[in-house]
Structures are given as C-alpha cells and as structure tokens.
Amino acid sequence: MRGFIDRVTDGVAVVLLEGGGRAYLHAAALPAGVAAGTVVECELRRLPPPAGADEAQEVAELIARLRAGEHQHG
C-alpha cells in the first residue's frame, strides 16, 4: 500500500495511508532522503515464529515491550 509522509515530529514520522488510516514510525526507520511530503510504499508481511518458539509467548513479550515504551528508544 502507498502512503504519504505527513510530518516528522519529535523523531516520529506520521504516514497517511492510501486506503485510510495512519501509521507512526520511528523516523530513524525511514529510508534516506524521505521527509514530509514524500510518497512511500508500505509493505506488511507475516513473519513465521523462530524455530521452536512459542508464538503466543513471543507475541505477549512483544506487546509488553511496546507497552513499556521500548520502541521509543533508539
């Protein structure tokens, strides 16, 4: 899906998505040269769990890290 970088504020990029909605990304995750006003292609893929991993446990741990704000540190 395509998106449009609406703004980058306090290290967070706001991407308005073509099909509606928005995404918030750490600005450091943007490709070089991307800034407010740039049209981008966004791709989401389901990742398989690591071999031998408990997928439910992995998801619970990811949610806990995100809620704790670990994604805001870079």
C-alpha positions as CSV (number, residue, x, y, z in Angstrom):
1,M,0.0,0.0,0.0
2,R,1.1,3.5,-0.6
3,G,1.4,6.2,2.0
4,F,2.4,9.9,2.3
5,I,4.7,11.2,5.0
6,D,2.5,13.8,6.6
7,R,5.0,15.1,9.1
8,V,8.0,14.1,11.2
9,T,7.8,15.4,14.8
10,D,10.0,14.5,17.8
11,G,11.5,11.6,16.0
12,V,8.2,10.1,14.9
13,A,7.0,10.0,11.3
14,V,3.3,10.1,10.6
15,V,2.3,8.2,7.5
16,L,-1.2,8.7,6.0
17,L,-2.2,5.5,4.3
18,E,-3.8,5.4,0.9
19,G,-6.6,3.1,2.0
20,G,-7.3,5.2,5.1
21,G,-5.7,5.3,8.5
22,R,-2.2,6.2,9.5
23,A,1.0,4.6,10.8
24,Y,3.5,6.0,13.2
25,L,7.1,5.1,12.6
26,H,10.4,5.9,14.3
27,A,11.9,8.5,12.0
28,A,15.2,6.5,12.0
29,A,13.4,3.7,10.2
30,L,12.7,5.9,7.2
31,P,14.9,5.4,4.1
32,A,17.5,8.0,3.3
33,G,16.0,11.1,1.7
34,V,12.5,10.6,2.9
35,A,10.9,13.6,4.6
36,A,7.5,15.2,5.0
37,G,5.8,15.3,1.6
38,T,7.3,12.1,0.3
39,V,5.1,9.3,-1.1
40,V,6.3,5.8,0.1
41,E,5.4,2.2,-0.4
42,C,4.5,0.3,2.8
43,E,4.7,-3.4,3.0
44,L,3.5,-5.7,5.8
45,R,4.4,-9.4,5.9
46,R,3.5,-12.0,8.4
47,L,6.7,-13.5,9.9
48,P,6.9,-17.1,10.9
49,P,7.9,-17.7,14.5
50,P,11.5,-18.7,15.1
51,A,12.1,-22.5,15.1
52,G,10.9,-24.0,18.4
53,A,9.3,-20.7,19.6
54,D,6.0,-20.4,21.3
55,E,4.2,-17.9,19.0
56,A,1.7,-16.8,21.7
57,Q,4.6,-16.2,24.2
58,E,6.5,-14.2,21.6
59,V,3.5,-12.0,20.8
60,A,2.9,-11.4,24.5
61,E,6.5,-10.4,25.0
62,L,6.4,-8.0,22.0
63,I,3.2,-6.4,23.3
64,A,4.8,-6.0,26.8
65,R,7.9,-4.3,25.3
66,L,5.8,-2.0,23.2
67,R,3.6,-1.0,26.1
68,A,6.7,-0.4,28.2
69,G,7.9,2.1,25.6
70,E,11.0,0.2,24.4
71,H,10.1,1.1,20.8
72,Q,10.7,4.8,21.6
73,H,14.4,4.3,22.4
74,G,16.8,4.1,19.6
